[in-house]
Amino acid sequence: MQTQTSHLSRVMVANKAVFLYKDGTLVTDVPYNVNPDLISLSENMTKGLKSLAENGYKLIVISNQSGVAMGFFEHDSLEIGQKRISMLLAEHGVEITDFYYCPHHPQGIVNEYKKKCNCRKPRAGLLYKAAEEHHIDLGKSWLIGDILDDIEAGNVAGCKTVLINNGNETEWKTGLKRIPDCMVSDINGAADYILEVPYSIIKENE
């Protein structure tokens, strides 16, 4: 993490982003699904996403996809779901900047993806990668997720965080890095909160 952070500090950072966890946050959670016919957008979210984009936030999707490591589907299948989500959002005038996936799991059965990694939440590797590739200032960015593993990843990366309290978090394992800045019922509510927070209190990325 130290190497990633020091590398980011050498990049000319100009952008801010909202990171969105995919299943349960952006789309309805259907476990291990890559069938585009079963992908549907979560309720009460397109208005909020449009407002965030109009206020200069890049929208970036982050997702654990251990189904690849478990052999449930091929890595290439993720692109099918990505295209479906992009199409559904485009119908509402919303454009996603990029998608990032972690295909790994330490108990996987596909050797290429059977490993511990830095990109599987609650680790923050995907956020660091996105920040490097899109010149994002993590300290001026937000993460929206539906479980505390999402929140931990965002906090570790230096983002501010919003928890969508929709019933998907069932364990509530707490810790200093697992406390969101705000808890709301949907993405529209998250966007309202993000856009109301004074810019001056956004914490700087260290």
Backbone as ProteinMPNN parsed JSONL, in Angstrom:
{"seq_chain_A": "MQTQTSHLSRVMVANKAVFLYKDGTLVTDVPYNVNPDLISLSENMTKGLKSLAENGYKLIVISNQSGVAMGFFEHDSLEIGQKRISMLLAEHGVEITDFYYCPHHPQGIVNEYKKKCNCRKPRAGLLYKAAEEHHIDLGKSWLIGDILDDIEAGNVAGCKTVLINNGNETEWKTGLKRIPDCMVSDINGAADYILEVPYSIIKENE", "coords_chain_A": {"N_chain_A": [[0.827, -1.193, 0.0], [1.981, 1.216, 0.739], [3.76, 1.669, -1.357], [1.967, 1.999, -3.486], [0.583, 4.318, -2.672], [2.633, 6.251, -2.513], [3.351, 6.319, -5.154], [1.038, 7.343, -6.318], [1.136, 9.923, -5.341], [2.912, 11.166, -6.975], [1.597, 11.583, -9.266], [-0.12, 13.867, -11.382], [-2.846, 15.046, -9.966], [-6.208, 15.632, -10.561], [-8.9, 15.056, -10.74], [-12.117, 14.139, -9.326], [-14.071, 11.513, -7.855], [-16.91, 9.299, -7.658], [-17.11, 6.246, -6.29], [-18.772, 3.281, -6.982], [-20.134, 0.45, -5.613], [-21.037, -2.569, -7.174], [-23.024, -4.961, -7.165], [-25.987, -5.017, -5.373], [-25.777, -2.371, -4.769], [-25.492, -0.615, -7.113], [-26.848, -2.245, -8.948], [-29.539, -4.657, -8.702], [-28.979, -7.279, -6.407], [-27.999, -10.292, -7.575], [-26.732, -13.278, -6.921], [-23.568, -14.262, -8.219], [-24.105, -13.675, -10.905], [-24.067, -13.399, -14.452], [-25.785, -13.159, -16.449], [-27.29, -11.103, -18.681], [-30.025, -10.631, -18.857], [-30.963, -10.82, -16.319], [-30.07, -8.649, -15.009], [-30.78, -5.711, -13.375], [-31.374, -2.273, -12.675], [-30.865, -0.749, -9.476], [-33.395, 0.738, -7.371], [-34.346, 4.216, -7.303], [-32.015, 5.843, -8.119], [-30.946, 6.91, -10.551], [-31.414, 9.68, -10.88], [-29.812, 10.741, -8.852], [-27.246, 9.881, -9.658], [-26.962, 11.288, -12.078], [-26.903, 13.898, -11.087], [-24.529, 13.864, -9.599], [-22.631, 13.426, -11.631], [-23.029, 15.751, -13.126], [-21.98, 17.558, -11.398], [-19.298, 17.202, -11.58], [-18.177, 14.763, -10.779], [-16.547, 11.771, -11.533], [-17.933, 8.632, -12.373], [-17.42, 5.527, -11.136], [-17.37, 2.074, -11.275], [-16.954, -0.497, -8.924], [-16.14, -3.839, -8.097], [-16.269, -7.006, -6.461], [-15.747, -10.107, -7.968], [-15.817, -12.995, -7.467], [-16.815, -15.25, -8.611], [-15.453, -15.866, -10.907], [-13.001, -16.962, -10.0], [-14.107, -19.12, -8.678], [-14.986, -20.672, -10.707], [-17.51, -20.407, -11.796], [-18.137, -18.794, -13.933], [-16.595, -17.431, -16.912], [-13.865, -15.083, -17.078], [-14.159, -13.27, -19.205], [-16.891, -13.06, -19.391], [-17.711, -11.055, -17.734], [-17.697, -8.705, -19.119], [-20.023, -8.722, -20.558], [-22.062, -8.223, -18.699], [-21.203, -5.708, -17.936], [-21.624, -4.193, -20.266], [-24.396, -4.347, -20.385], [-25.192, -2.968, -18.05], [-24.151, -0.429, -18.644], [-25.731, 0.202, -20.859], [-28.337, 0.271, -19.739], [-28.07, 2.417, -17.962], [-27.386, 4.455, -19.718], [-29.789, 4.921, -20.959], [-30.959, 6.589, -19.199], [-29.44, 8.797, -19.33], [-26.984, 8.609, -18.053], [-23.539, 8.126, -17.666], [-21.017, 5.76, -17.176], [-17.723, 6.032, -16.046], [-15.72, 4.053, -15.824], [-15.112, 0.508, -15.234], [-14.122, -1.705, -12.663], [-12.888, -4.824, -11.632], [-12.476, -7.431, -9.22], [-11.321, -10.618, -9.658], [-10.525, -12.631, -7.984], [-10.127, -15.201, -5.431], [-9.2, -16.672, -2.384], [-9.982, -19.305, -1.902], [-10.608, -20.304, -4.356], [-11.133, -22.33, -7.363], [-9.994, -22.143, -9.793], [-6.866, -21.995, -10.916], [-5.414, -19.732, -11.818], [-6.699, -17.61, -10.639], [-6.911, -18.193, -8.0], [-6.037, -16.987, -5.159], [-4.776, -14.831, -2.544], [-5.237, -11.325, -2.596], [-4.7, -7.827, -3.309], [-6.818, -6.489, -4.261], [-9.345, -7.381, -3.662], [-12.231, -6.466, -1.963], [-12.418, -6.221, 1.593], [-10.076, -4.79, 0.961], [-8.245, -2.155, -0.695], [-7.283, -2.088, -3.28], [-8.427, -1.897, -5.906], [-9.458, 0.669, -5.93], [-7.161, 2.223, -5.686], [-5.957, 1.571, -8.107], [-7.819, 2.577, -9.974], [-7.668, 5.273, -9.3], [-5.072, 5.902, -10.055], [-5.145, 5.452, -12.825], [-7.053, 7.247, -13.724], [-6.349, 9.698, -12.75], [-7.268, 10.542, -10.155], [-8.132, 12.266, -7.209], [-8.208, 10.831, -4.271], [-8.849, 11.77, -1.757], [-10.753, 13.682, -2.217], [-12.867, 12.323, -3.056], [-15.627, 9.944, -3.094], [-17.118, 6.941, -1.781], [-19.703, 4.678, -2.406], [-21.497, 2.109, -0.982], [-23.035, -1.095, -0.076], [-22.482, -2.764, 2.012], [-20.389, -3.247, 4.952], [-17.803, -4.048, 4.321], [-17.393, -2.777, 1.887], [-17.373, -0.126, 2.745], [-15.11, -0.124, 4.385], [-13.053, -0.503, 2.491], [-13.247, 1.906, 1.056], [-12.683, 3.81, 3.082], [-10.078, 3.062, 3.84], [-8.729, 3.74, 1.516], [-8.869, 6.452, 1.644], [-11.102, 7.87, 0.943], [-14.287, 9.578, 1.437], [-17.264, 8.078, 2.765], [-20.389, 6.408, 2.041], [-23.008, 4.488, 3.268], [-25.383, 2.383, 1.863], [-28.183, 1.479, 3.349], [-29.779, -1.145, 2.939], [-30.461, -3.613, 3.816], [-28.65, -5.555, 3.045], [-26.285, -5.726, 4.45], [-25.572, -7.878, 6.966], [-24.005, -8.811, 9.032], [-22.61, -6.806, 10.43], [-19.996, -6.288, 11.46], [-17.892, -4.373, 13.267], [-15.479, -1.639, 13.266], [-12.725, 0.705, 13.231], [-12.24, 1.518, 10.598], [-14.573, 0.892, 9.38], [-16.708, 2.544, 9.557], [-19.183, 4.474, 8.208], [-19.445, 7.763, 6.677], [-21.973, 8.58, 6.329], [-25.32, 7.251, 6.369], [-27.781, 6.011, 4.285], [-30.843, 5.369, 2.408], [-30.817, 4.894, -0.335], [-29.233, 5.468, -3.583], [-29.923, 7.974, -4.599], [-30.388, 9.401, -2.245], [-27.828, 9.27, -1.186], [-26.409, 10.806, -3.047], [-27.61, 13.32, -2.645], [-26.667, 13.872, -0.07], [-23.855, 13.901, -0.455], [-23.555, 16.085, -2.192], [-24.345, 18.139, -0.608], [-22.451, 18.416, 1.356], [-20.071, 20.63, 2.609], [-17.34, 21.713, 0.587], [-15.011, 22.364, 1.853], [-14.689, 20.689, 4.018], [-13.968, 18.255, 3.084], [-11.813, 15.588, 3.417], [-8.309, 15.634, 2.931], [-6.362, 13.573, 0.798], [-3.781, 11.559, 2.057]], "CA_chain_A": [[0.0, 0.0, 0.0], [2.874, 2.343, 0.809], [4.278, 1.901, -2.704], [0.887, 2.527, -4.302], [0.276, 5.666, -2.25], [3.717, 7.136, -2.903], [3.292, 6.465, -6.611], [-0.06, 8.24, -6.619], [1.496, 11.285, -4.986], [3.701, 11.734, -8.057], [0.712, 11.795, -10.41], [-0.842, 15.131, -11.354], [-4.207, 14.673, -9.628], [-7.126, 16.73, -10.848], [-10.283, 14.617, -10.803], [-12.78, 13.549, -8.174], [-14.91, 10.405, -8.311], [-17.752, 8.518, -6.756], [-16.965, 4.81, -6.545], [-20.043, 2.598, -6.726], [-20.091, -1.003, -5.644], [-21.991, -3.009, -8.2], [-24.15, -5.792, -6.742], [-26.624, -4.558, -4.153], [-25.724, -0.911, -4.725], [-25.86, -0.091, -8.428], [-27.854, -3.153, -9.52], [-30.122, -5.636, -7.779], [-28.013, -8.344, -6.141], [-28.287, -11.674, -7.97], [-25.405, -13.868, -6.71], [-22.803, -14.895, -9.303], [-24.869, -13.532, -12.151], [-23.541, -12.713, -15.626], [-26.868, -13.176, -17.43], [-27.769, -9.713, -18.788], [-31.471, -10.565, -18.682], [-31.254, -10.768, -14.88], [-29.474, -7.431, -14.461], [-31.69, -4.568, -13.331], [-30.872, -1.185, -11.844], [-31.496, -0.519, -8.182], [-34.382, 1.811, -7.397], [-34.014, 5.541, -6.778], [-30.583, 6.075, -8.261], [-30.484, 7.594, -11.761], [-31.409, 11.126, -10.634], [-28.632, 11.042, -8.051], [-26.041, 9.693, -10.473], [-26.876, 12.413, -13.005], [-26.496, 15.081, -10.326], [-23.112, 13.721, -9.269], [-21.861, 13.642, -12.86], [-23.142, 17.167, -13.491], [-21.145, 18.308, -10.458], [-17.894, 16.94, -11.833], [-17.693, 13.477, -10.274], [-16.488, 10.593, -12.385], [-18.658, 7.504, -11.786], [-16.587, 4.345, -11.369], [-17.932, 0.869, -10.656], [-15.992, -1.388, -8.274], [-16.889, -5.06, -7.785], [-15.708, -8.347, -6.28], [-16.384, -11.1, -8.842], [-15.132, -14.253, -7.147], [-17.355, -16.322, -9.452], [-14.407, -16.245, -11.859], [-12.111, -17.874, -9.286], [-14.864, -20.309, -8.302], [-15.298, -21.434, -11.905], [-18.917, -20.274, -12.169], [-18.191, -18.168, -15.255], [-15.308, -16.977, -17.417], [-13.572, -13.668, -16.864], [-14.697, -12.497, -20.318], [-18.329, -12.883, -19.221], [-17.968, -9.818, -16.994], [-17.915, -7.618, -20.07], [-21.428, -8.761, -20.974], [-22.794, -7.491, -17.672], [-20.767, -4.316, -18.0], [-22.326, -3.557, -21.386], [-25.817, -4.254, -20.026], [-25.332, -1.873, -17.093], [-23.915, 0.82, -19.366], [-26.891, 0.458, -21.703], [-29.458, 0.657, -18.888], [-27.822, 3.76, -17.443], [-27.409, 5.398, -20.841], [-31.195, 5.247, -21.212], [-31.304, 7.657, -18.257], [-28.475, 9.87, -19.48], [-25.88, 8.437, -17.11], [-22.384, 7.443, -18.256], [-20.017, 5.258, -16.24], [-16.365, 6.294, -16.525], [-14.956, 2.811, -15.96], [-15.473, -0.619, -14.376], [-12.978, -2.445, -12.133], [-13.328, -6.066, -11.007], [-11.531, -8.377, -8.618], [-11.782, -11.969, -9.989], [-9.781, -13.576, -7.158], [-10.604, -15.703, -4.134], [-8.194, -17.627, -1.891], [-10.514, -20.672, -1.955], [-11.066, -20.58, -5.712], [-10.718, -23.599, -7.977], [-9.272, -21.803, -11.018], [-5.534, -21.675, -10.384], [-4.995, -18.378, -12.187], [-7.373, -16.621, -9.8], [-6.953, -18.692, -6.618], [-4.979, -16.322, -4.399], [-5.059, -13.603, -1.819], [-4.861, -10.203, -3.455], [-4.933, -6.505, -2.732], [-7.942, -5.833, -4.935], [-10.625, -7.878, -3.161], [-12.683, -5.736, -0.785], [-12.302, -4.817, 2.018], [-8.847, -4.109, 0.561], [-8.541, -0.973, -1.514], [-6.457, -2.108, -4.483], [-9.125, -1.427, -7.099], [-9.585, 2.12, -5.846], [-5.846, 2.78, -6.013], [-5.738, 1.398, -9.546], [-8.672, 3.543, -10.662], [-7.146, 6.612, -9.036], [-3.872, 6.092, -10.865], [-5.466, 5.469, -14.254], [-7.927, 8.374, -14.068], [-5.844, 10.891, -12.068], [-8.295, 10.876, -9.171], [-7.753, 12.613, -5.848], [-9.055, 10.0, -3.415], [-9.293, 12.57, -0.629], [-11.907, 14.487, -2.626], [-13.781, 11.362, -3.671], [-16.564, 9.233, -2.223], [-17.484, 5.567, -2.119], [-21.046, 4.264, -1.998], [-21.618, 0.655, -0.956], [-24.177, -1.593, 0.698], [-22.014, -3.535, 3.171], [-19.277, -2.576, 5.622], [-16.561, -4.328, 3.587], [-17.278, -1.684, 0.92], [-17.015, 1.079, 3.49], [-13.723, -0.256, 4.819], [-12.19, -0.267, 1.332], [-13.254, 3.337, 0.779], [-11.988, 4.529, 4.144], [-8.654, 2.747, 3.736], [-8.196, 4.483, 0.376], [-8.884, 7.879, 1.937], [-12.351, 8.491, 0.487], [-15.415, 9.619, 2.345], [-18.058, 6.898, 2.432], [-21.823, 6.373, 2.315], [-23.571, 3.137, 3.296], [-26.786, 2.179, 1.501], [-28.716, 0.534, 4.332], [-30.893, -1.797, 2.258], [-30.627, -4.961, 4.358], [-27.625, -6.484, 2.569], [-25.313, -5.931, 5.533], [-26.22, -8.696, 7.992], [-23.082, -9.17, 10.114], [-22.299, -5.587, 11.174], [-18.709, -6.358, 12.152], [-17.471, -2.984, 13.318], [-14.058, -1.318, 13.358], [-12.501, 2.119, 12.949], [-12.304, 1.752, 9.163], [-15.846, 0.375, 8.87], [-17.734, 3.505, 9.937], [-19.456, 5.389, 7.088], [-19.736, 9.157, 7.003], [-23.419, 8.762, 6.266], [-26.081, 6.045, 6.031], [-29.021, 6.412, 3.621], [-31.6, 4.216, 1.905], [-30.619, 4.668, -1.762], [-28.189, 6.294, -4.192], [-30.397, 9.35, -4.658], [-30.122, 9.992, -0.934], [-26.374, 9.416, -1.06], [-26.013, 11.953, -3.867], [-28.049, 14.537, -1.959], [-25.753, 14.117, 1.039], [-22.537, 14.245, -0.995], [-23.57, 17.413, -2.8], [-24.607, 19.126, 0.439], [-21.303, 18.539, 2.254], [-19.18, 21.722, 2.178], [-16.088, 21.234, 0.006], [-13.891, 22.632, 2.75], [-14.469, 19.652, 5.03], [-13.517, 17.027, 2.456], [-10.478, 15.321, 3.915], [-7.274, 15.523, 1.926], [-5.696, 12.271, 0.729], [-2.405, 11.629, 2.547]], "C_chain_A": [[0.865, 1.248, 0.0], [3.401, 2.706, -0.574], [3.215, 2.518, -3.587], [0.626, 3.992, -3.968], [1.357, 6.644, -2.682], [3.732, 7.36, -4.409], [2.202, 7.447, -6.999], [0.311, 9.685, -6.35], [2.304, 11.95, -6.08], [2.859, 12.024, -9.298], [0.024, 13.156, -10.28], [-2.321, 14.822, -11.166], [-5.139, 15.856, -9.851], [-8.586, 16.334, -10.677], [-10.802, 14.127, -9.449], [-13.767, 12.507, -8.697], [-15.864, 9.959, -7.222], [-17.615, 7.065, -7.189], [-18.249, 4.122, -6.106], [-19.818, 1.098, -6.719], [-21.289, -1.499, -6.447], [-23.198, -3.723, -7.604], [-24.699, -5.328, -5.399], [-26.62, -3.054, -4.007], [-26.212, -0.334, -6.039], [-26.951, -0.927, -9.075], [-28.372, -4.092, -8.445], [-29.184, -6.828, -7.634], [-28.579, -9.713, -6.522], [-26.946, -12.403, -7.906], [-24.84, -14.557, -7.949], [-23.51, -14.801, -10.651], [-24.075, -12.822, -13.243], [-24.571, -12.722, -16.761], [-27.454, -11.767, -17.544], [-29.267, -9.576, -18.587], [-31.875, -10.457, -17.213], [-30.672, -9.525, -14.214], [-30.491, -6.297, -14.527], [-31.124, -3.525, -12.379], [-31.596, -1.136, -10.509], [-32.466, 0.66, -8.291], [-33.768, 3.116, -6.887], [-32.525, 5.846, -6.882], [-30.192, 6.916, -9.455], [-30.455, 9.113, -11.583], [-30.152, 11.528, -9.862], [-27.345, 10.914, -8.84], [-25.87, 10.838, -11.464], [-26.4, 13.673, -12.291], [-25.02, 15.031, -9.981], [-22.242, 13.993, -10.492], [-21.877, 15.114, -13.261], [-22.295, 18.054, -12.584], [-19.685, 17.872, -10.499], [-17.333, 15.642, -11.309], [-17.666, 12.437, -11.38], [-17.191, 9.451, -11.648], [-17.921, 6.22, -12.157], [-17.148, 3.169, -10.578], [-16.805, -0.025, -10.157], [-16.746, -2.657, -7.878], [-15.982, -6.261, -7.535], [-16.469, -9.311, -7.177], [-15.668, -12.44, -8.666], [-15.698, -15.439, -7.922], [-16.365, -16.773, -10.507], [-13.478, -17.265, -11.216], [-12.801, -19.183, -8.94], [-15.253, -21.162, -9.5], [-16.745, -21.362, -12.336], [-19.091, -19.639, -13.54], [-16.796, -17.692, -15.631], [-15.121, -15.482, -17.163], [-14.183, -12.8, -17.964], [-16.191, -12.23, -20.184], [-18.669, -11.587, -18.494], [-18.275, -8.656, -17.937], [-19.363, -7.568, -20.543], [-22.285, -7.972, -19.987], [-22.466, -6.014, -17.69], [-21.518, -3.569, -19.108], [-23.81, -3.375, -21.068], [-26.043, -3.091, -19.057], [-25.156, -0.526, -17.787], [-25.113, 1.195, -20.221], [-28.079, 0.944, -20.875], [-29.285, 2.071, -18.349], [-27.867, 4.811, -18.537], [-28.834, 5.819, -21.179], [-31.682, 6.375, -20.308], [-30.299, 8.806, -18.311], [-27.3, 9.811, -18.535], [-24.766, 7.638, -17.782], [-21.405, 7.028, -17.161], [-18.629, 5.482, -16.837], [-15.597, 5.01, -16.763], [-15.484, 1.772, -14.983], [-14.187, -1.306, -13.928], [-13.494, -3.653, -11.347], [-12.17, -6.784, -10.325], [-12.054, -9.785, -8.873], [-11.243, -13.035, -9.028], [-10.57, -14.069, -5.939], [-9.606, -16.754, -3.646], [-8.668, -19.069, -1.884], [-11.036, -21.028, -3.356], [-10.563, -21.909, -6.239], [-9.995, -23.373, -9.304], [-7.91, -21.251, -10.608], [-5.095, -20.24, -10.65], [-5.541, -17.329, -11.227], [-7.469, -17.051, -8.34], [-5.787, -18.083, -5.847], [-5.555, -15.201, -3.55], [-4.559, -12.45, -2.675], [-5.105, -8.9, -2.708], [-6.143, -5.813, -3.333], [-9.307, -6.308, -4.441], [-11.042, -7.095, -1.917], [-12.749, -6.69, 0.414], [-10.958, -4.146, 1.721], [-9.164, -3.075, -0.515], [-7.808, -0.945, -2.842], [-7.141, -1.59, -5.73], [-9.27, 0.089, -7.101], [-8.257, 2.798, -6.176], [-5.573, 2.696, -7.52], [-6.545, 2.415, -10.339], [-8.14, 4.961, -10.495], [-5.923, 6.902, -9.891], [-4.234, 6.274, -12.341], [-6.293, 6.684, -14.672], [-7.537, 9.665, -13.348], [-6.851, 11.423, -11.058], [-7.663, 11.197, -7.826], [-8.702, 11.864, -4.909], [-9.594, 10.779, -2.223], [-10.465, 13.471, -0.941], [-12.98, 13.617, -3.274], [-14.616, 10.64, -2.623], [-16.714, 7.791, -2.701], [-18.876, 5.292, -1.576], [-21.124, 2.75, -2.083], [-22.747, 0.213, -0.05], [-23.783, -2.505, 1.853], [-20.749, -2.876, 3.73], [-17.921, -2.931, 5.023], [-16.318, -3.248, 2.532], [-16.762, -0.425, 1.608], [-15.56, 1.027, 3.93], [-12.763, 0.033, 3.665], [-12.109, 1.226, 1.022], [-12.489, 4.135, 1.806], [-10.486, 4.287, 4.102], [-8.014, 3.564, 2.618], [-8.161, 5.984, 0.613], [-10.106, 8.613, 1.435], [-13.265, 8.759, 1.674], [-16.411, 8.566, 1.867], [-19.527, 7.051, 2.836], [-22.288, 4.92, 2.243], [-25.034, 3.168, 2.881], [-27.338, 1.093, 2.428], [-29.985, -0.108, 3.773], [-31.102, -3.24, 2.719], [-29.566, -5.946, 3.93], [-26.505, -6.699, 3.579], [-26.017, -6.657, 6.671], [-25.322, -8.996, 9.188], [-22.73, -7.984, 11.007], [-21.051, -5.723, 12.04], [-18.076, -4.973, 12.098], [-15.954, -2.849, 13.423], [-13.879, 0.124, 12.927], [-12.633, 2.445, 11.466], [-13.636, 1.327, 8.557], [-17.016, 1.287, 9.25], [-17.978, 4.458, 8.767], [-19.654, 6.817, 7.578], [-21.232, 9.41, 7.051], [-24.071, 7.433, 5.922], [-27.435, 6.487, 5.487], [-29.696, 5.171, 3.041], [-31.371, 3.93, 0.428], [-29.585, 5.65, -2.312], [-28.65, 7.74, -4.333], [-30.13, 10.082, -3.345], [-28.636, 10.216, -0.704], [-25.891, 10.635, -1.833], [-26.401, 13.265, -3.211], [-27.077, 14.884, -0.829], [-24.395, 14.59, 0.531], [-22.513, 15.681, -1.505], [-23.875, 18.515, -1.793], [-23.403, 19.354, 1.346], [-20.392, 19.654, 1.752], [-17.836, 21.185, 1.698], [-14.945, 21.365, 0.994], [-13.652, 21.54, 3.771], [-14.067, 18.319, 4.426], [-12.083, 16.766, 2.885], [-9.505, 15.136, 2.767], [-6.66, 14.134, 1.969], [-4.241, 12.427, 1.154], [-1.489, 10.739, 1.738]], "O_chain_A": [[0.533, 2.233, -0.659], [3.485, 3.881, -0.931], [3.496, 3.443, -4.349], [0.465, 4.817, -4.867], [1.053, 7.736, -3.16], [4.078, 8.441, -4.885], [2.391, 8.28, -7.885], [-0.149, 10.583, -7.055], [2.383, 13.178, -6.123], [3.336, 12.629, -10.257], [-0.371, 13.549, -9.182], [-2.984, 14.381, -12.106], [-4.873, 16.959, -9.374], [-9.434, 17.205, -10.486], [-10.034, 13.756, -8.561], [-14.241, 12.598, -9.829], [-15.654, 10.208, -6.035], [-17.963, 6.702, -8.313], [-18.749, 4.35, -5.004], [-19.361, 0.534, -7.713], [-22.382, -0.935, -6.403], [-24.286, -3.149, -7.545], [-23.969, -5.255, -4.41], [-27.378, -2.508, -3.205], [-27.229, 0.358, -6.078], [-27.876, -0.386, -9.681], [-27.731, -4.297, -7.414], [-28.656, -7.331, -8.625], [-29.502, -10.223, -5.887], [-26.092, -12.169, -8.761], [-25.526, -15.32, -8.63], [-23.502, -15.75, -11.435], [-23.48, -11.772, -13.0], [-24.266, -12.339, -17.89], [-28.059, -11.283, -16.588], [-29.738, -8.512, -18.186], [-32.994, -10.051, -16.899], [-30.77, -9.365, -12.997], [-31.0, -5.966, -15.598], [-30.47, -3.864, -11.393], [-32.785, -1.441, -10.421], [-32.357, 1.479, -9.203], [-32.793, 3.107, -6.135], [-31.854, 6.076, -5.876], [-29.169, 7.598, -9.387], [-29.546, 9.767, -12.094], [-29.511, 12.529, -10.181], [-26.449, 11.747, -8.709], [-24.754, 11.313, -11.671], [-25.588, 14.427, -12.828], [-24.33, 16.047, -10.06], [-21.24, 14.702, -10.404], [-20.858, 15.658, -13.686], [-21.935, 19.17, -12.96], [-18.925, 18.138, -9.568], [-16.123, 15.426, -11.38], [-18.657, 12.247, -12.085], [-17.056, 9.321, -10.431], [-17.812, 5.869, -13.332], [-17.37, 3.262, -9.371], [-15.831, -0.277, -10.867], [-17.868, -2.574, -7.378], [-15.045, -6.51, -8.294], [-17.7, -9.337, -7.157], [-15.012, -12.944, -9.578], [-15.118, -16.524, -7.894], [-16.412, -17.916, -10.96], [-13.194, -18.308, -11.803], [-12.164, -20.236, -8.911], [-15.791, -22.256, -9.333], [-17.181, -22.168, -13.158], [-20.073, -19.907, -14.233], [-15.921, -17.566, -14.774], [-16.086, -14.727, -17.048], [-14.674, -11.706, -17.682], [-16.71, -11.29, -20.786], [-19.781, -11.075, -18.62], [-19.02, -7.74, -17.589], [-19.872, -6.502, -20.889], [-23.122, -7.161, -20.383], [-23.338, -5.17, -17.485], [-21.987, -2.449, -18.903], [-24.408, -2.366, -21.439], [-26.984, -2.316, -19.228], [-25.922, 0.407, -17.547], [-25.475, 2.368, -20.305], [-28.751, 1.905, -21.25], [-30.247, 2.836, -18.287], [-28.331, 5.928, -18.312], [-29.063, 6.94, -21.633], [-32.679, 7.035, -20.601], [-30.303, 9.683, -17.447], [-26.682, 10.834, -18.241], [-25.02, 6.6, -18.392], [-21.013, 7.842, -16.324], [-18.39, 5.158, -18.0], [-14.903, 4.873, -17.771], [-16.202, 2.094, -14.036], [-13.263, -1.472, -14.725], [-14.399, -3.538, -10.52], [-11.034, -6.746, -10.796], [-13.12, -10.137, -8.368], [-11.482, -14.224, -9.239], [-11.532, -13.443, -5.492], [-9.21, -17.632, -4.412], [-7.841, -19.981, -1.862], [-11.824, -21.961, -3.503], [-9.685, -22.537, -5.647], [-9.443, -24.313, -9.876], [-7.818, -20.171, -10.024], [-4.474, -19.609, -9.795], [-4.923, -16.284, -11.023], [-8.053, -16.335, -7.527], [-4.675, -18.609, -5.882], [-6.652, -14.698, -3.795], [-3.57, -12.587, -3.396], [-5.653, -8.893, -1.605], [-6.464, -4.684, -2.964], [-10.325, -5.697, -4.769], [-10.305, -7.055, -0.931], [-13.104, -7.857, 0.249], [-10.722, -3.032, 2.189], [-10.215, -3.121, -1.155], [-7.715, 0.108, -3.473], [-6.511, -0.91, -6.54], [-9.211, 0.72, -8.157], [-8.228, 3.821, -6.861], [-5.033, 3.624, -8.121], [-6.028, 3.042, -11.264], [-8.158, 5.754, -11.437], [-5.755, 8.013, -10.393], [-3.69, 7.147, -13.018], [-6.245, 7.106, -15.827], [-8.31, 10.623, -13.337], [-7.236, 12.591, -11.097], [-6.771, 10.488, -7.361], [-9.869, 12.234, -4.777], [-10.682, 10.481, -1.73], [-11.112, 13.978, -0.026], [-13.881, 14.114, -3.949], [-14.343, 10.718, -1.425], [-16.469, 7.472, -3.865], [-19.189, 5.628, -0.434], [-20.851, 2.169, -3.133], [-23.346, 1.024, 0.657], [-24.647, -2.972, 2.595], [-20.121, -2.053, 3.065], [-16.967, -2.175, 5.203], [-15.177, -2.847, 2.304], [-15.848, 0.243, 1.126], [-14.854, 2.032, 3.856], [-11.769, 0.737, 3.846], [-11.028, 1.75, 0.756], [-11.728, 5.037, 1.456], [-9.704, 5.215, 4.309], [-6.883, 4.029, 2.758], [-7.501, 6.715, -0.126], [-10.157, 9.842, 1.488], [-13.052, 8.241, 2.77], [-16.406, 8.199, 0.692], [-19.861, 7.716, 3.816], [-21.999, 4.213, 1.278], [-25.836, 3.89, 3.473], [-26.988, -0.08, 2.293], [-31.102, 0.309, 4.079], [-31.835, -3.998, 2.084], [-29.569, -7.082, 4.404], [-25.849, -7.74, 3.566], [-26.948, -6.122, 7.273], [-25.814, -9.392, 10.245], [-22.569, -8.149, 12.216], [-21.045, -5.325, 13.205], [-17.763, -4.463, 11.022], [-15.244, -3.83, 13.642], [-14.779, 0.708, 12.323], [-13.09, 3.532, 11.111], [-13.808, 1.396, 7.34], [-18.17, 0.856, 9.263], [-17.064, 5.182, 8.372], [-19.988, 7.05, 8.739], [-21.701, 10.329, 7.722], [-23.463, 6.587, 5.266], [-28.154, 7.243, 6.139], [-29.182, 4.059, 3.167], [-31.692, 2.835, -0.035], [-29.121, 6.544, -1.605], [-27.835, 8.653, -4.198], [-29.701, 11.235, -3.34], [-28.23, 11.213, -0.108], [-25.067, 11.405, -1.34], [-25.623, 14.219, -3.213], [-26.709, 16.046, -0.653], [-23.85, 15.573, 1.033], [-21.549, 16.409, -1.269], [-23.687, 19.695, -2.089], [-23.333, 20.372, 2.035], [-19.978, 19.634, 0.593], [-17.258, 20.301, 2.331], [-14.011, 20.563, 0.975], [-12.563, 21.445, 4.338], [-13.846, 17.351, 5.153], [-11.224, 17.635, 2.732], [-9.849, 14.544, 1.745], [-6.457, 13.575, 3.047], [-3.543, 13.321, 0.674], [-0.291, 10.674, 2.012]]}, "name": "protein", "num_of_chains": 1, "seq": "MQTQTSHLSRVMVANKAVFLYKDGTLVTDVPYNVNPDLISLSENMTKGLKSLAENGYKLIVISNQSGVAMGFFEHDSLEIGQKRISMLLAEHGVEITDFYYCPHHPQGIVNEYKKKCNCRKPRAGLLYKAAEEHHIDLGKSWLIGDILDDIEAGNVAGCKTVLINNGNETEWKTGLKRIPDCMVSDINGAADYILEVPYSIIKENE"}
